[in-house]
Protein backbone atom coordinates (compact mmCIF):
# COMPACT_ATOMS: atom_id res chain seq x y z
CA UNK A 1 0.00 0.00 0.00
CA UNK A 2 2.85 2.36 0.82
CA UNK A 3 4.38 1.72 -2.59
CA UNK A 4 1.03 2.34 -4.30
CA UNK A 5 -0.36 5.32 -2.40
CA UNK A 6 2.30 7.05 -0.30
CA UNK A 7 2.93 9.81 -2.83
CA UNK A 8 -0.69 11.02 -2.54
CA UNK A 9 -1.85 13.94 -0.39
CA UNK A 10 -4.57 13.13 2.15
CA UNK A 11 -6.96 15.88 1.08
CA UNK A 12 -5.68 17.55 -2.09
CA UNK A 13 -5.02 16.39 -5.63
CA UNK A 14 -1.27 16.62 -5.42
CA UNK A 15 1.78 14.68 -4.34
CA UNK A 16 3.50 15.12 -0.99
CA UNK A 17 7.14 15.82 -0.22
CA UNK A 18 9.76 13.12 0.20
CA UNK A 19 9.96 14.06 3.88
CA UNK A 20 6.23 13.43 4.36
CA UNK A 21 6.43 10.14 2.46
CA UNK A 22 9.28 8.95 4.65
CA UNK A 23 7.62 10.01 7.92
CA UNK A 24 4.26 8.51 6.96
CA UNK A 25 5.81 5.20 5.92
CA UNK A 26 7.84 5.02 9.13
CA UNK A 27 4.77 5.81 11.24
CA UNK A 28 2.48 3.25 9.60
CA UNK A 29 5.01 0.45 9.97
CA UNK A 30 5.58 1.42 13.61
CA UNK A 31 1.84 1.78 14.27
CA UNK A 32 1.07 -1.84 13.39
CA UNK A 33 4.12 -3.07 15.26
CA UNK A 34 3.14 -1.09 18.38
CA UNK A 35 -0.35 -2.59 18.38
CA UNK A 36 1.29 -5.81 19.53
CA UNK A 37 4.32 -4.43 21.37
CA UNK A 38 2.59 -1.67 23.35
CA UNK A 39 -1.17 -2.26 23.16
CA UNK A 40 -1.36 -5.97 23.88
CA UNK A 41 -2.92 -7.25 20.65
CA UNK A 42 -1.76 -10.79 19.92
CA UNK A 43 -1.34 -10.08 16.22
CA UNK A 44 -1.35 -6.94 14.12
CA UNK A 45 -4.47 -6.71 11.93
CA UNK A 46 -4.50 -6.68 8.17
CA UNK A 47 -4.59 -2.93 7.34
CA UNK A 48 -7.93 -3.53 5.58
CA UNK A 49 -9.36 -4.77 8.89
CA UNK A 50 -8.19 -1.85 10.99
CA UNK A 51 -10.96 -0.97 13.45
CA UNK A 52 -11.87 1.54 16.14
CA UNK A 53 -10.50 -0.67 18.92
CA UNK A 54 -7.04 -0.51 17.36
CA UNK A 55 -7.08 3.26 16.91
CA UNK A 56 -8.55 3.85 20.37
CA UNK A 57 -5.92 1.65 22.02
CA UNK A 58 -3.10 3.47 20.27
CA UNK A 59 -4.49 6.92 21.09
CA UNK A 60 -4.58 5.93 24.76
CA UNK A 61 -0.92 4.94 24.44
CA UNK A 62 -0.13 8.36 22.94
CA UNK A 63 -1.87 9.96 25.91
CA UNK A 64 0.24 7.94 28.33
CA UNK A 65 3.37 8.95 26.45
CA UNK A 66 2.21 12.61 26.55
CA UNK A 67 2.91 13.21 22.87
CA UNK A 68 2.72 16.80 21.67
CA UNK A 69 -0.63 17.94 20.17
CA UNK A 70 1.03 18.55 16.80
CA UNK A 71 2.40 15.00 16.80
CA UNK A 72 -0.99 13.48 17.58
CA UNK A 73 -2.64 15.55 14.85
CA UNK A 74 -0.02 14.37 12.37
CA UNK A 75 -0.45 10.73 13.35
CA UNK A 76 -4.24 10.90 13.00
CA UNK A 77 -3.77 12.52 9.59
CA UNK A 78 -1.52 9.64 8.53
CA UNK A 79 -4.21 7.17 9.67
CA UNK A 80 -6.85 9.07 7.68
CA UNK A 81 -4.67 8.63 4.64
CA UNK A 82 -4.47 4.92 5.31
CA UNK A 83 -8.25 4.71 5.76
CA UNK A 84 -8.69 6.23 2.30
CA UNK A 85 -6.25 3.71 0.83
CA UNK A 86 -8.35 0.81 2.17
CA UNK A 87 -11.67 2.33 1.09
CA UNK A 88 -12.84 3.45 4.55
CA UNK A 89 -12.61 7.26 4.36
CA UNK A 90 -14.68 7.85 7.51
CA UNK A 91 -12.87 5.34 9.70
CA UNK A 92 -10.78 7.81 11.73
CA UNK A 93 -13.08 9.88 13.95
CA UNK A 94 -12.51 13.30 15.46
CA UNK A 95 -9.94 13.37 18.28
CA UNK A 96 -12.57 13.92 20.99
CA UNK A 97 -14.20 10.61 20.07
CA UNK A 98 -11.06 8.86 21.35
CA UNK A 99 -11.11 10.63 24.69
CA UNK A 100 -8.58 13.31 23.80
CA UNK A 101 -8.93 16.68 25.50
CA UNK A 102 -8.66 19.79 23.35
CA UNK A 103 -5.28 20.68 24.81
CA UNK A 104 -4.01 17.19 23.91
CA UNK A 105 -4.67 17.44 20.19
CA UNK A 106 -5.13 21.09 19.25
CA UNK A 107 -1.98 22.79 18.05
CA UNK A 108 -1.07 26.07 19.73
CA UNK A 109 -0.87 28.35 16.70
CA UNK A 110 -0.69 31.65 18.57
CA UNK A 111 2.60 32.66 20.16
CA UNK A 112 2.31 33.51 23.83
CA UNK A 113 5.86 34.79 24.19
CA UNK A 114 8.64 36.29 22.10
CA UNK A 115 10.94 33.42 21.06
CA UNK A 116 13.57 35.66 19.49
CA UNK A 117 17.11 35.80 20.85
CA UNK A 118 16.79 39.43 21.88
CA UNK A 119 13.89 38.57 24.19
CA UNK A 120 16.25 36.33 26.19
CA UNK A 121 19.09 38.81 26.15
CA UNK A 122 21.18 36.84 23.65
CA UNK A 123 23.50 39.06 21.59
CA UNK A 124 23.22 37.79 18.01
CA UNK A 125 26.37 39.54 16.81
CA UNK A 126 28.44 38.15 19.68
CA UNK A 127 27.23 34.60 19.00
CA UNK A 128 27.96 35.01 15.29
CA UNK A 129 31.55 35.98 16.09
CA UNK A 130 31.91 32.79 18.13
CA UNK A 131 30.28 30.75 15.37
CA UNK A 132 32.68 32.09 12.72
CA UNK A 133 35.62 30.83 14.78
CA UNK A 134 33.93 27.45 15.22
CA UNK A 135 32.51 26.86 11.72
CA UNK A 136 32.31 29.72 9.15
CA UNK A 137 29.72 27.92 7.00
CA UNK A 138 27.39 27.38 9.92
CA UNK A 139 27.89 31.00 10.95
CA UNK A 140 26.92 32.09 7.42
CA UNK A 141 23.75 29.97 7.62
CA UNK A 142 22.90 31.55 10.97
CA UNK A 143 23.39 35.01 9.48
CA UNK A 144 20.93 34.16 6.69
CA UNK A 145 18.41 32.95 9.26
CA UNK A 146 18.87 36.17 11.21
CA UNK A 147 18.64 38.65 8.33
CA UNK A 148 16.08 36.93 6.07
CA UNK A 149 14.07 34.80 8.50
CA UNK A 150 15.02 31.54 6.78
CA UNK A 151 14.35 28.15 8.29
CA UNK A 152 17.44 26.10 9.18
CA UNK A 153 17.04 23.83 6.14
CA UNK A 154 16.49 26.83 3.85
CA UNK A 155 19.65 28.46 5.14
CA UNK A 156 21.78 25.33 4.67
CA UNK A 157 20.50 24.68 1.14
CA UNK A 158 20.78 28.34 0.10
CA UNK A 159 22.97 28.83 -2.99
CA UNK A 160 24.08 32.44 -2.53
CA UNK A 161 25.22 32.94 -6.11
CA UNK A 162 22.41 31.44 -8.20
CA UNK A 163 19.60 32.15 -5.70
CA UNK A 164 20.23 35.90 -5.68
CA UNK A 165 18.89 37.56 -8.83
CA UNK A 166 17.88 41.00 -10.13
CA UNK A 167 14.28 42.03 -9.55
CA UNK A 168 13.57 41.72 -13.27
CA UNK A 169 14.27 37.98 -13.08
CA UNK A 170 11.77 37.27 -10.30
CA UNK A 171 8.60 37.61 -12.35
CA UNK A 172 7.04 39.69 -9.57
CA UNK A 173 4.68 42.57 -10.49
CA UNK A 174 6.49 45.87 -11.02
CA UNK A 175 4.31 47.49 -8.35
CA UNK A 176 5.70 45.03 -5.80
CA UNK A 177 9.32 46.04 -6.29
CA UNK A 178 11.08 46.61 -2.97
CA UNK A 179 14.75 46.09 -3.91
CA UNK A 180 17.13 45.70 -6.83
CA UNK A 181 18.02 42.13 -5.84
CA UNK A 182 16.00 39.25 -4.41
CA UNK A 183 16.84 36.00 -2.66
CA UNK A 184 14.96 32.93 -3.92
CA UNK A 185 13.95 30.39 -1.31
CA UNK A 186 11.88 27.22 -1.41
CA UNK A 187 10.19 26.24 1.84
CA UNK A 188 7.63 23.82 3.20
CA UNK A 189 5.21 22.33 0.71
CA UNK A 190 7.47 23.43 -2.13
CA UNK A 191 6.32 27.05 -1.72
CA UNK A 192 8.69 29.47 -3.39
CA UNK A 193 9.17 33.01 -2.14
CA UNK A 194 11.28 35.97 -3.19
CA UNK A 195 12.88 37.93 -0.35
CA UNK A 196 14.07 41.47 -1.07
CA UNK A 197 17.73 42.18 -0.31
CA UNK A 198 17.23 45.60 1.26
CA UNK A 199 19.30 46.21 4.38
CA UNK A 200 23.05 46.43 4.78
CA UNK A 201 22.92 43.41 7.08
CA UNK A 202 21.18 41.39 4.38
CA UNK A 203 23.70 42.43 1.74
CA UNK A 204 26.54 41.51 4.09
CA UNK A 205 24.95 38.11 4.77
CA UNK A 206 24.86 37.40 1.04
CA UNK A 207 28.45 38.56 0.54
CA UNK A 208 29.73 36.40 3.39
CA UNK A 209 27.81 33.39 2.08
CA UNK A 210 29.15 33.89 -1.44
CA UNK A 211 32.72 34.11 -0.18
CA UNK A 212 32.45 30.63 1.36
CA UNK A 213 31.06 28.65 -1.57
CA UNK A 214 33.33 26.64 -3.86
CA UNK A 215 31.25 27.21 -7.01
CA UNK A 216 28.42 29.33 -8.31
CA UNK A 217 26.05 26.43 -7.66
CA UNK A 218 27.43 25.77 -4.18
CA UNK A 219 25.22 25.80 -1.09
CA UNK A 220 26.00 26.75 2.50
CA UNK A 221 26.40 23.20 3.77
CA UNK A 222 29.70 21.37 3.62
CA UNK A 223 29.80 20.05 0.01
CA UNK A 224 31.42 16.83 1.21
CA UNK A 225 28.34 15.96 3.27
CA UNK A 226 24.64 15.40 2.65
CA UNK A 227 21.75 17.51 3.88
CA UNK A 228 21.05 15.50 7.05
CA UNK A 229 24.64 15.68 8.20
CA UNK A 230 24.85 19.40 7.46
CA UNK A 231 21.66 20.02 9.46
CA UNK A 232 23.10 18.01 12.35
CA UNK A 233 26.26 20.08 12.11
CA UNK A 234 24.24 23.28 12.40
CA UNK A 235 22.43 21.96 15.47
CA UNK A 236 25.72 20.77 16.97
CA UNK A 237 27.40 24.16 16.60
CA UNK A 238 24.40 25.95 18.09
CA UNK A 239 24.44 23.59 21.06
CA UNK A 240 28.20 24.10 21.55
CA UNK A 241 27.54 27.83 21.68
CA UNK A 242 24.85 27.31 24.32
CA UNK A 243 21.96 28.03 21.99
CA UNK A 244 19.44 25.54 23.32
CA UNK A 245 16.09 25.93 25.02
CA UNK A 246 17.56 24.47 28.20
CA UNK A 247 20.79 26.45 28.01
CA UNK A 248 19.87 30.04 27.12
CA UNK A 249 16.13 29.71 26.55
CA UNK A 250 16.29 29.95 22.75
CA UNK A 251 16.94 27.78 19.70
CA UNK A 252 18.27 28.51 16.23
CA UNK A 253 14.66 29.00 15.12
CA UNK A 254 14.59 32.07 17.34
CA UNK A 255 16.61 33.92 14.70
CA UNK A 256 13.67 33.49 12.33
CA UNK A 257 11.25 34.71 15.01
CA UNK A 258 13.35 37.80 15.54
CA UNK A 259 13.39 38.74 11.85
CA UNK A 260 9.64 38.22 11.39
CA UNK A 261 8.83 40.32 14.43
CA UNK A 262 11.11 43.04 13.08
CA UNK A 263 9.21 43.04 9.78
CA UNK A 264 5.93 43.59 11.60
CA UNK A 265 7.40 46.43 13.66
CA UNK A 266 8.96 48.08 10.59
CA UNK A 267 5.54 48.21 8.90
CA UNK A 268 3.33 49.20 11.84
CA UNK A 269 5.76 51.26 13.89
CA UNK A 270 4.63 49.20 16.88
CA UNK A 271 6.12 46.08 18.47
CA UNK A 272 4.11 42.89 17.98
CA UNK A 273 1.80 41.55 20.66
CA UNK A 274 4.40 39.13 22.01
CA UNK A 275 6.81 42.05 22.34
CA UNK A 276 4.31 44.04 24.37
CA UNK A 277 3.03 46.25 21.55
CA UNK A 278 -0.11 48.33 21.81
CA UNK A 279 -3.17 48.57 19.62
CA UNK A 280 -2.61 48.69 15.87
CA UNK A 281 -5.41 49.66 13.43
CA UNK A 282 -6.90 46.43 12.03
CA UNK A 283 -6.14 47.33 8.41
CA UNK A 284 -2.49 48.07 9.17
CA UNK A 285 -2.23 44.99 11.38
CA UNK A 286 -3.57 42.80 8.57
CA UNK A 287 -1.18 44.30 6.01
CA UNK A 288 1.78 43.71 8.32
CA UNK A 289 0.69 40.13 9.00
CA UNK A 290 0.32 39.43 5.30
CA UNK A 291 3.86 40.72 4.74
CA UNK A 292 5.18 38.70 7.67
CA UNK A 293 3.51 35.51 6.45
CA UNK A 294 4.84 36.06 2.93
CA UNK A 295 8.37 36.56 4.26
CA UNK A 296 8.00 33.40 6.35
CA UNK A 297 6.83 31.34 3.37
CA UNK A 298 3.31 30.67 4.62
CA UNK A 299 0.20 30.76 2.48
CA UNK A 300 -2.16 32.03 5.21
CA UNK A 301 -1.86 35.35 7.01
CA UNK A 302 -3.09 33.64 10.19
CA UNK A 303 0.23 31.79 10.30
CA UNK A 304 1.85 35.05 11.41
CA UNK A 305 0.20 34.59 14.80
CA UNK A 306 2.66 31.77 15.53
CA UNK A 307 5.39 34.42 15.57
CA UNK A 308 3.63 37.66 16.51
CA UNK A 309 0.79 36.66 18.82
CA UNK A 310 -2.92 37.29 18.28
CA UNK A 311 -4.03 39.91 15.78
CA UNK A 312 -6.04 43.05 16.46
CA UNK A 313 -9.02 41.47 14.70
CA UNK A 314 -8.76 38.30 16.78
CA UNK A 315 -8.59 40.33 19.98
CA UNK A 316 -11.62 42.38 18.97
CA UNK A 317 -13.57 39.15 18.56
CA UNK A 318 -12.51 37.75 21.93
CA UNK A 319 -15.78 36.43 23.40
CA UNK A 320 -14.63 37.43 26.87
CA UNK A 321 -15.04 41.06 25.86
CA UNK A 322 -18.79 40.48 25.60
CA UNK A 323 -19.10 38.86 29.00
CA UNK A 324 -21.30 40.68 31.53
CA UNK A 325 -19.38 42.68 34.14
CA UNK A 326 -18.39 40.78 37.23
CA UNK A 327 -20.68 41.33 40.18
Buried (B, 14 or more C-beta within 10 A) or exposed (E): EBEEEBBBEBEEEEEBEEEBBEBBBEBBEEBBEBBEEBBEBEEBBEBEEBEEEBBBBBBBBBBEEEBEBEBBBBBBBBBBBBBBBBEBEEBBBEBEEBEBEEEBBBEEEBBEEBBBBBBBEBEBEEBBEBBBEBBBBBBBBBBBBBBBBBBBBBBBBBBBBBBBBEBEEBEBEEEEEEBEBBBBBBBBEEEEBBBBBBBEEBBEBBEBBBEBBEEEEBBBBBEEEEEEEBBEBBBEBBBBBEBBEEEBBBBBBBBBBBBBBBBBBEBBEBBBBBBEBEEBEBEBBBBBBBBBBBBBBBEEBBBBBBBBBBBBEBBEEEEEEEEEEEE
